Amino acid sequence: MGYGAGGFLVVVGLILALAVQDAVSGVDLQMIGWIMTIVGVALLVLTAVTLNRRRETGTVSSTTHPDGSVTERRTSHHDV
């Protein structure tokens, strides 16, 4: 999934919601279109948030002392 799937759902959803005039018995095509549009927008937002989190990286350095104790230092930085 990703930007492509989200964009596809938005486009098809808007076409169903706004442009299709046909009727199918027992199925509300406009409602299905709006639902697909909302799901597509949510998928686009989730993809953007997920990809943005992947850019944040961090390192952990461990130091083992002669007495056996371990000290960890965590640093984080952003890759752009």
Secondary structure as UniProt FT lines:
FT   HELIX           3..14
FT   HELIX           15..19
FT   TURN            25..26
FT   HELIX           29..55
FT   STRAND          56..64
FT   TURN            66..67
FT   STRAND          70..78
//
